[in-house]
Amino acid sequence: MSGSIHRVRKLIRRIVGSPIGSGRVQGRWPVVLDRHQALFESITVPPLPIPLLLVHTGGKPLGYLSRDRRHLTQSLPGLVTFVPRGVRAEVALHGVGEGTVVYFDDARALPAWLLRSGLGEPVTFTNDVIVSITRRLMSELEASSQADPYLRSLANALLAELQRELELPRAIIDLPVSRGRLRVAHVAKRHMLANLGEPLSVRDLAQACGVGVTSFTCGFREATGVTPHRFLRKSRIERSCQLLRTTGLSIREIAEIVGFRGQSHFCSAFVAECGLTPSAYRRAAHVRIERAPR
């Protein structure tokens, strides 16, 4: 591991504590992942020699000040924050937060798109692909997986998605969202994830958040970049993937558990989301496990 990344990890650990999970993956460029649960009021992170990616996976909203200190930007579970190198960050967290810090090991020269992103301050954006890949990488690393080709493919997919995101116009990846709407989206996400098997309507979600239907729908989309229906369907499919990999439940049983109206509806949504049927996904997952070195 190179000197720069070692110093940065040591600094972050001194500020927020030791990670509860960590690992290194060799993709096109090596990436190091540390999963943290942290509790602090506010911290100042000095300019760093390498960029960082924070994938916010749980807990309380995290806030940071803009470079000119004029406005507070917030991240909440399900969002991603990119911190360019050489940028000072002032961060506030009121409560326990959980996230994975992705470091880019500079043992070899990092690509220009990562070092010269054109961003003068941290930027928070919605990207379900990055969130899902990071969760999968951490899950595999914490399970001591030795499936190196699979881990490399995940790391490369994460890098490719991040490059695409950072090359978008700045106005597209900024989230100038009010604090109230971030809170509504956070409450709605938690309610959906805790009740995936229930027939949740937009009216039900708005009521759980204590706001009107129109205000909820507009606020959720502004805060997350997707509609409530899209987020709910994607979350149900992600949960079904986990059940397909880890249980012997039938397709019909899984469809019911994650809240779909029948097996046919579930299979159609699964194909639209994943590009293959639930049965094909289960077979592929089992083959990958069987082929992994013992």
C-alpha positions in Angstrom: 0.0 0.0 0.0 1.4 3.4 -1.0 2.5 6.0 1.6 -0.2 8.5 0.7 -3.2 6.2 1.2 -1.6 4.9 4.4 -1.3 8.4 5.9 -4.9 9.3 4.8 -6.4 6.1 6.3 -4.5 6.8 9.5 -5.8 10.3 9.6 -9.5 9.3 9.0 -9.2 6.5 11.6 -7.9 9.0 14.1 -10.9 11.3 13.5 -13.8 8.8 13.3 -12.3 5.6 14.9 -11.4 2.2 13.6 -13.5 0.6 10.8 -15.8 -2.3 11.5 -14.8 -3.9 8.2 -12.1 -3.3 5.6 -10.4 -4.8 2.5 -8.4 -4.1 -0.6 -9.4 -5.0 -4.2 -7.2 -4.8 -7.3 -9.2 -3.4 -10.2 -7.9 -1.2 -13.0 -6.6 0.9 -10.0 -6.4 -0.6 -6.5 -9.2 0.5 -4.2 -9.3 0.2 -0.4 -12.6 0.1 1.5 -13.2 0.9 5.2 -16.7 0.6 6.6 -17.3 2.9 9.6 -19.9 3.5 12.2 -19.2 6.9 13.6 -20.5 9.3 16.3 -19.3 12.9 16.4 -20.6 16.5 16.5 -18.4 18.1 13.9 -14.9 17.6 12.5 -12.6 19.3 10.0 -10.8 17.2 7.5 -7.7 18.9 6.1 -6.8 18.8 2.4 -5.9 15.3 1.4 -3.4 14.1 -1.2 -5.8 11.6 -2.7 -9.5 11.8 -3.5 -12.1 9.9 -1.4 -15.5 8.5 -2.0 -18.0 8.2 0.9 -20.9 5.9 0.3 -23.5 6.7 3.0 -25.3 3.5 3.9 -27.1 4.1 7.2 -27.7 6.2 10.3 -28.1 10.0 10.5 -27.8 12.6 7.8 -24.3 13.9 7.4 -23.7 17.6 6.6 -20.7 19.6 5.2 -20.1 23.2 4.5 -19.4 24.6 1.1 -16.0 26.0 0.4 -17.3 29.6 0.8 -19.1 28.5 4.0 -22.4 30.0 2.7 -24.5 26.8 2.6 -24.8 23.4 4.2 -25.1 20.4 2.0 -26.4 17.1 3.4 -26.0 13.5 2.6 -28.3 10.8 3.8 -28.3 7.0 3.5 -28.3 6.0 -0.1 -26.3 9.0 -1.4 -22.7 9.2 -2.4 -20.2 12.0 -1.7 -17.0 12.5 -3.7 -14.2 14.5 -1.9 -11.6 15.8 -4.4 -8.0 15.8 -3.3 -6.7 19.1 -1.9 -10.1 20.1 -0.4 -10.8 21.0 3.2 -14.1 19.6 4.5 -16.0 20.6 7.6 -18.4 17.8 8.5 -21.3 17.6 11.1 -23.0 14.5 12.2 -25.6 14.5 15.0 -26.0 10.9 15.9 -24.6 7.6 14.6 -23.8 7.4 10.9 -22.6 4.4 8.9 -20.7 4.6 5.6 -18.0 3.1 3.6 -14.9 5.2 2.7 -13.4 4.2 -0.7 -9.8 5.1 -1.0 -7.9 5.1 -4.4 -4.5 3.6 -3.8 -1.9 5.7 -5.7 0.7 2.9 -5.9 0.3 3.6 -9.6 -0.6 7.0 -11.1 -4.3 7.6 -10.8 -6.3 8.6 -13.9 -6.7 12.3 -14.8 -10.5 12.1 -14.5 -10.1 11.2 -10.8 -7.4 13.7 -10.0 -8.7 16.6 -12.1 -12.5 16.3 -11.6 -13.0 20.1 -11.8 -14.7 20.1 -8.4 -13.4 22.6 -5.8 -15.4 21.1 -3.0 -17.1 17.8 -2.0 -20.2 17.0 -4.0 -23.1 14.7 -3.1 -25.1 12.8 -5.7 -27.5 9.9 -6.1 -26.1 6.8 -7.8 -27.8 3.5 -6.9 -25.2 1.6 -8.9 -22.2 2.9 -6.8 -24.2 2.2 -3.6 -25.1 -1.3 -4.6 -21.5 -2.2 -5.8 -20.0 -0.8 -2.7 -22.3 -2.8 -0.5 -21.6 -6.0 -2.5 -17.8 -5.4 -2.3 -18.0 -4.9 1.5 -20.2 -8.0 1.9 -17.7 -10.1 0.0 -14.7 -8.7 1.8 -16.2 -9.2 5.2 -17.1 -12.8 4.3 -13.4 -13.3 3.4 -14.3 -14.1 -0.2 -11.5 -15.4 -2.3 -13.4 -14.9 -5.6 -10.7 -12.4 -7.0 -12.1 -12.2 -10.6 -15.5 -11.4 -9.2 -14.1 -8.7 -6.8 -12.0 -7.2 -9.6 -15.0 -7.0 -11.9 -17.0 -5.2 -9.1 -14.2 -2.7 -8.5 -13.9 -2.0 -12.2 -17.6 -1.4 -12.5 -17.5 1.0 -9.5 -14.6 2.9 -11.1 -16.4 3.1 -14.5 -19.6 4.3 -12.9 -17.8 7.0 -10.9 -16.0 8.2 -14.0 -19.3 8.5 -15.8 -20.8 10.4 -12.8 -17.9 12.8 -12.4 -17.9 13.7 -16.1 -21.5 14.8 -16.0 -22.1 18.6 -16.0 -21.9 19.9 -12.4 -25.5 21.1 -12.4 -26.7 17.5 -12.9 -24.8 16.0 -10.0 -25.5 18.8 -7.5 -28.4 18.3 -5.1 -29.6 21.8 -4.0 -32.2 20.1 -1.8 -33.8 21.6 1.3 -33.1 20.1 4.7 -36.8 19.2 5.1 -36.9 17.3 1.9 -33.8 15.3 2.8 -35.4 14.3 6.0 -38.6 13.3 4.3 -36.7 11.1 1.8 -34.7 9.6 4.7 -37.8 8.7 6.6 -39.5 7.3 3.5 -36.5 5.1 2.6 -36.4 3.7 6.1 -40.1 3.0 6.0 -39.9 1.3 2.6 -36.9 -0.9 3.6 -38.6 -2.0 6.8 -41.9 -2.9 5.0 -40.9 -4.3 1.6 -43.5 -7.0 1.9 -46.4 -4.6 2.4 -48.5 -3.1 -0.4 -47.1 0.4 0.0 -48.8 3.2 -2.0 -47.5 6.7 -2.4 -50.3 7.9 -0.1 -49.1 5.4 2.6 -45.5 6.7 2.3 -46.6 10.3 2.4 -48.7 9.6 5.5 -45.7 7.9 7.2 -43.7 11.0 6.5 -46.4 13.4 7.7 -46.7 15.3 4.5 -49.1 15.6 1.6 -48.9 13.3 -1.5 -47.8 16.0 -3.9 -45.2 17.5 -1.6 -43.9 14.0 -0.8 -43.6 12.9 -4.4 -41.8 16.1 -5.5 -39.6 16.2 -2.5 -38.5 12.6 -2.7 -37.6 12.9 -6.3 -35.7 16.1 -5.8 -33.7 14.6 -2.9 -32.9 11.2 -4.5 -33.2 11.7 -8.2 -35.7 8.8 -8.6 -39.5 8.4 -7.9 -40.7 6.6 -4.8 -42.0 3.8 -7.0 -38.6 3.4 -8.7 -36.8 3.3 -5.4 -39.3 0.8 -3.9 -39.1 -1.5 -6.9 -35.3 -1.5 -6.9 -35.1 -2.2 -3.2 -37.5 -5.1 -3.6 -35.4 -6.6 -6.3 -32.2 -6.1 -4.3 -33.8 -8.0 -1.4 -35.0 -10.7 -3.7 -31.5 -11.1 -5.1 -30.2 -11.7 -1.5 -32.9 -14.3 -0.9 -32.2 -16.1 -4.2 -28.5 -16.3 -3.3 -28.9 -17.4 0.3 -32.1 -19.4 0.6 -34.0 -22.3 -1.0 -37.3 -20.4 -1.1 -39.3 -20.8 -4.3 -39.7 -17.9 -6.7 -43.3 -17.5 -5.7 -42.4 -17.4 -2.0 -39.7 -14.8 -2.6 -42.1 -12.7 -4.7 -44.6 -12.6 -1.8 -41.9 -11.8 0.8 -40.7 -8.7 -1.1 -44.2 -7.4 -1.9 -44.9 -8.3 -5.5 -48.5 -9.2 -6.7 -47.8 -12.7 -8.0 -44.9 -14.5 -9.5 -45.5 -13.2 -13.1 -45.3 -9.5 -11.9 -42.2 -10.3 -9.9 -40.4 -12.0 -12.8 -41.2 -9.2 -15.2 -39.8 -6.6 -12.8 -36.7 -8.7 -12.1 -35.9 -9.1 -15.8 -36.3 -5.3 -16.3 -34.0 -4.6 -13.4 -31.4 -7.3 -13.7 -31.6 -8.4 -17.4 -32.2 -12.1 -16.6 -34.9 -14.2 -14.9 -34.8 -15.0 -11.1 -34.1 -18.6 -11.9 -31.2 -17.7 -14.1 -29.8 -15.3 -11.5 -30.0 -18.1 -8.8 -28.2 -20.6 -11.1 -25.4 -18.0 -11.9 -25.0 -17.1 -8.2 -24.6 -20.8 -7.2 -22.1 -21.5 -10.0 -20.0 -18.5 -8.9 -20.0 -19.7 -5.3 -19.1 -23.3 -6.3 -16.2 -22.0 -8.5 -14.8 -19.7 -5.8 -11.5 -21.0 -4.4 -11.9 -22.7 -1.0 
